[in-house]
Amino acid sequence: MAMRLIFMGTPDFSVPILDALQAAGHEIAAVYSQPARPAGRGMADVKSAVHRRAEAMGLTVRTPVNFKDAATRVEFQSFNADAAVVAAYGLILPQEILSSPRLGCFNVHASLLPRWRGAAPIQRAIMAGDTVSGVTIMKMERGLDTGPMCLVREIAITAAMTAGELHDQLSVVGAELMGEALRRLEDATLIETPQPSDGVTYAAKIEKRETRLMFGVNAVEVVNRIRGLSPFPGAWFEVAAAGGTERIKVLAADVIGDGDEPTVAGDRSPGVILDATPTIGCAAGAVRLRTVQRAGKKPVTAAEFMRGFRLPIGTRVG
């Protein structure tokens, strides 16, 4: 039996979930997404990925800045939804909204709750060196991702996996798992389990200062940061260039362990170029760059980068 749903989401992550709901035959009464934001070189307002997809599907789209206005809350209630499906929407929902759908609001969260509650669970998991992630379907309540868990599925984080790759896998799993959750909700067989009090961590939004690479830590930490910020917003370091400095974004790199670094004369301290691949020294071990991107350019292999950019052995970066 089809359900009458409100869908709430904003970025690319949410689009496969919206597609799956419609493919399953559910009635999408309305789609809520973040308002258009300035983007690109011209800083023109750009609609969210969910907004664009919903319009292409012929669905009703609403983009409130928040739900403080009474008319906005009344309109939400007027859709008379059986349930709301929320996936990376980006707004905290007040209790009046959470209580409006007949069966409640259900969130697709990209972590194994209660680990990594909050805004950036995918990036934080990889940056922390986690070896497993997953999706939790949670019934929403007031509080930051504190609601009871309904369904959980794990995904392994491989040693070379980037945030972008994990994002894409979790999006697909989230669509599958939400479909199963709604089937159980219809059959009244969906079980809600309170989150454990142990193991709670928070995935704060990524700040700009965190994207700068610092090599005074061990090589594993450096590579985890690169993986966790790839492809967006991207981890970077600065090098001397004509007229000042140039920012180099690193999209992929490998760990070189202690004792395996190139043998070079002179300074081998953190941030120093150790060979022409290039390999960069860290407090422990070193990192060998694989994919980099100059400002305004396309990503290239490290070898292609070194053919077009002077970065002599012994140069200090970062």
N, C-alpha and C positions, 0 to 999 in steps of 0.2 A: 504494500500500500504506500502510495506517495505521500510525503509530508509537505506541509507548507512551511517554507524556511525563509529566514533572513540571513544573508551571507554578509560577513564583515571582514574585509581584508584590504591590503594595499599593495605590497610589492609582488615581484615575480613569483616568490615562494608560494603565494596564495592562489595563483591562477589554476594550476592543475587540480586543486581541491574544488574550486568553483566548477570547473569543467566536469569533474567526476560527479558532483551533485546533480547537475543537469542531465548527464548521461544516464544516471540511475533513475531518472523519471520524477525527481522531486520538483515541486513547484517553488520557484525562487520568487517570492513576493517582492523583494527589494534587495538591492546590494548597497552596502555602505562602505565608503572608502575615504581616505584622507583627501583633502582638497588639493587641487593642482598646485604645484610648486615651481618657482623659477628654476630653470636648468639650462645647461648648454652655454655656448659662447654668447648667445644673444640674451640669455637669462629670460627667455619667454616662459610663460606658465605651461607646464607639462602635466597632463593627467597621469594618474598612477596606472600601473600595469593592470590592476584589477578593474579600474574604471574603464580603461580602453577595451578590455575583454568583455566586460558586462554590456557595454554599448553595442559591441559587435554581435552579441547574443540577443539584443533587443530587450534587455532587462532594465527595470527602473533603477536609477542610481541616485544616491543621496550622499552629499559630502559635507556634513556639518563640521564646524571647527571643534565643537564639543557638544555636550548634551545638557548644558546649563539652561538653555532656553526652554520654556514650558512647551512652546509650539513644536519644537523638535522632538521632545519626549512624547507628546501626544501623537504626532505623526508616526513615530516608531510603533507605538501601541496599536495604531489604527490598521496596521498590516495584519494583525491577528495571526501571528505566526505560531506554529506548533513548537518550533525551536529556532534558535539562532546558532549559526556556525561561525566561529571567529578564528581567523588565521592571520597572525601578524598584522592586525588592524592598526595598532599604534596609538589608541586612545584608551584611557582607563574608563570603564563603564560604571556609571552610578547604579545603586541598588534598584532604582525604579526601572532602569533598562534591563538589568539582569533578571528581574522578576516578571518582566512583561510577557515573554513567550510562554505558552502553556506548559511546556516541559523543561524550560530553562535554556541557558546559553552554554554551548560546548566549545572548548578551545582546542586547537591543534597546536601543541607546544613542542618545539624542536629540541627537546632534551629528555633525559630520564629523570623526571622529577622525583625528589625535591632538589636534585642537583641542577644548577644553572637556571634558577628562576630569573625572569627579567628579559631585557631587551636584546641581548646579543649572545644567546646560548651556543650558537654554532661556532662563532669566532672564539669565544672563551674556552670552549671545550678543547679545541685544537691548540690554542695558545698555552693552555695548562698541561698539554701532553697527554690528555685522556686517550685511552685506546678503545673506548666504546662510547657511542651516543645512541640516539633513538628518538622516538616520537611518543609523547604521552597525550592521550585524549582526556581532557579534564573538564569536569563540570565547574563552571565559573562561579565564584563568590567574591565578595569584597575582600581585597587583599591581593598582593602581587603574586599571582600564580600559586595560590595556596589551596585551591579547591580540590575536592576528591578526585582520584584517578579512576578512569573507566577502562581504558585499554592502554597497553604499553607494548612497543616493539623495539628491539635493539638493532643497532647497526654497528659493525666494527669500523673503527677509524684506523686505516692503514698508515704505515710510517710516512708515506709520501702524499697522503690525501690533503687537499687544500680545502679551505672553507667553502669555496665555490662548488667543488665536487661533492662535499658532504651536504651542502644546501640542496643540490639537485636531487640527491638520493632521498633525503628526508622529506622533500616536497612530495615525491611520488608515494612514499610510505604513508605520509600524512593523509593523502587523498584516499588510499586504500583503507586505512584504519578508521577514518571518519565514516566511510561508507559502511563498514562493519558496525561501528557504534550506533549509527542511525537505524540499521536493521534491528539491532538488539533493543534500541529504545522503542521502536514500533511494537516489538513483541513483549515489551516489559521484562526483558531478561538482562538489561544492562546493569551491571553491578558497580556501585560506587565504593571505592576504598579510600579512606582518609590517608593523606600523605604521612609518611613517618616523620618524626621530629628530628631524627638523626640524619646527617648528610646534607643539610640545607646549605647551598651556596648561591650566590647572586651574580648574574651576568650583566654587569653594568654596560651601558652604551659605550661604544668605542670612542675615546676622545682623540683629537688630532695629535696631541703630544705622544700618544702611545704608538703612533705609526712610524716614528723615527727610530731607526735601528741604532742600538748601542752595543758595542762589541766587548764591553767590559764584563760580560757574563759568559757562561759556558756555551759552546757551539750548539748544543741541543736546544737551549732556550732561544737562541737567535733564529734557528731554523723553524721552531714551532711558531714563533711570532710571524715569520714570513709566510708560513702555510696558513696560519689563522687569519691573516689579512689579505690573502690572495683569492681572487683578483682585485677585490675592492675592500677597503680604500687603497690597499697596497702599502707595504713597508718600504722605507726608503733610507738612503744615506746621501750625504752631500760630498762632492769632490770639487777641488779647485778647477776653475775653467776661465776662459778669457772673459775679463770684465767682472769676475766675482766667483760665484759657486754655481754648480748645477746639481739638481736633485736627480738621483738615479733610483727608480723604483725596482725592487727585487720581487719577482713573482714565484721563483723556485730556486732552491739551493739544497746542497747536500752537506751533511755533517762529516767532517774529517776529524778523527779522534786524536787524542794526545799521542805523540810519537809518529803519527802518519803524516803530519804536515810537511810541506816542502822544506828542505834545509836551505836557508838563505843566510847570507852574512849580514851583520848589522842588526837593526831593530826588528824584533819579532813580537812587539807588544800588541795588545788589542787594537784592531782597526787598521793594521798595516797590511798592504798588498804583499803576499808571499810568493806568488808566481803569476804567470801570464794567463791562467785559465779564466778569471782570476780567483785565487783563494785568499780569504781575509782572515787574519789571526783573531782569536777570541781569548778571553781570560783562561779558558781551558779548551783545547782543540782549535778547530778552524772551520770556516764554512766555504764551500766551493759554489760559486754562483752558476746557475743553469739557465735561467730566463730573466732578462732585465728589460726595462723600458725607460727611455729618456723622455723628458717632458715634451709633449706634443708629437711623440713618435709612436710607432707600433711596437709591441713586444718582440724581442729578438733573442736568439740564443746568446749566451755569454761570449762564445767565440766570435759571433758576428759583431757584437758590441765592441770587443777588444780590437777588431780590425779597423773600426772607425772612430775609436776614442783612445786618446793617449792616457794610459794609466800605468806608469812604470812600477816595477817591483820596488818596494820600499816606500811607496806613497802612502800617506795616512788618510783614511776616509772616516766619515761618520762624526 
